[in-house]
Amino acid sequence: MTERKWAAPGSEEREYQQRYFDLVKRARAKGLHIFLKPDSIVKDYGGMNWKVAHLKGYGFPINEDTIYIASSLNWRKRYETLRHELIETKLMDENEMYWPAHCKALKDEHYTTPLPDKMILVVRRPRRVVSGRNRPRSVAVAVSSLR
């Protein structure tokens, strides 16, 4: 059963909580089983679907039509992770290989997740040797507005 810790009414967290439960309802209507699992089971993944688990040799048994979501994630991350896993699973059902399906699901996350007003981008440079010492490989660039 999904753990229900309710967020404050009217908050952004509450909105994502509702979106998460709506997505769980739709997934269950299609015969999928969604479970919140501790980090010790999900490992360093935010979520894991059964197709990728079998493909990668996931250390714990995971039944067919099952998706695990890390219980330590906040509601927004739970929603985004579940959405990612559902998209990835759908694409793999359509005979897409794991990596392209994963990349497409990530791209969808970037389109649907609102960007912050201010963000720091890290730009990587190739390593060069200048007079016997290495120059820094990355430079932080502040972006005032992304909208």
Summary of the structure (lengths in Angstrom):
residues: 147
radius of gyration: 19.0
end to end distance: 39.0
largest distance: 64.7
contacts: 363
relative contact order: 0.12
helix: 43%
strand: 20%
